[in-house]
């Protein structure tokens, strides 16, 4: 899956409420969406404005058959780090922070 498809599928998941969060330590500093520090609307705006060079993907470190998607971008002067994967029909966020 390339950037355009991942971006489109992620926005659809967010708009439809198919959002999960991976359990992890330091969630208050590593997943602003899970803690309510960032809204779904704000995250959609950040993702929508991101460009292809800000995107990468790699196999999940616990399940190599799952692609983990990463967007590193600047939005309103703030550097964002967004990391997720898909488990149909959901998107699962690992990190959403700056």
N, C-alpha and C positions, 0 to 999 in steps of 0.2 A: 504494500500500500504506500503510495506516495503522499507528499505533503497536501496536495489539493483534496484528495479523498479523505485523508485523516482529519483535516481541518473541517471539511463538510460534515463528516460523520460525528465529530466531536460537538459541533454546534447543534446538530439535530438532537443528540443525547441530552445536552444541557437544556435545550428548549422544551424537550418532552419530559424532563425530570428523571431520566434514566441515569442517575449519578450515584456512584458509590465511592467510598474512600478506603484505601488500603490501611490496615492497622499498622502503626509505626510509632516509634519514640519521637519525642519533640514535635508532636503534631501542632502545638501552638505556634511554632516558628516555621514549620515546614509545609503546612497545609492551611492556608488562609481561607480557602473555600469551606473546609470542614468546620472551622471555628467561627465562621461568620464574619471574618475580617474583610473578606471580599465577597461580593454578591455574584450570583450567576449572571446577571445583566452586565456587570463590570467585566467579568471574565470573558463573556462572549465578545464584548467590544475589543478587549485585548487580543483575543485569538483572531477575530475578524480582520484586524489591522496588521497582523503578523504577515511576514513574507517568507518565501521559500528558503532563503539563506539562513533563516533563524531556526530551521527545523532539522532534526536528526532522529534516527531510530536505531534501536539495538535490541537483541534478545533479552528477555526478562532474566535476571540472575538466578531465580528459583525455578523457572519454567521456560526453557529456551525456545519452545514452540510459540510463545507469546511475544509479539512485538511491542516494545515499550517506545512511546513517542515522546519527544522532547521539543519544546519551543523555548528558545532563549531570545527575548526581544526587549526592546525599550518601548514603554507606553507612557506618554506624558512625562518623559524624562526619567522614568523609573525602570530599572532593569528587572524584568520578570523571568521566572523559571517555572515552567509548567511541564509536568511529567505525568503521563497516564498510559493506560492500555485499555483495550476493548474486550469485554466478555458479553457477547450479544444477549440482550439488546442494550447493555449498559456500557458506560465508560467508568473506569476505576482510576481515581486520582491518587497518585503517590505523593506528588509535591505541587503546591501552588504558592509561590512566595516571591519576595523581592529582597 
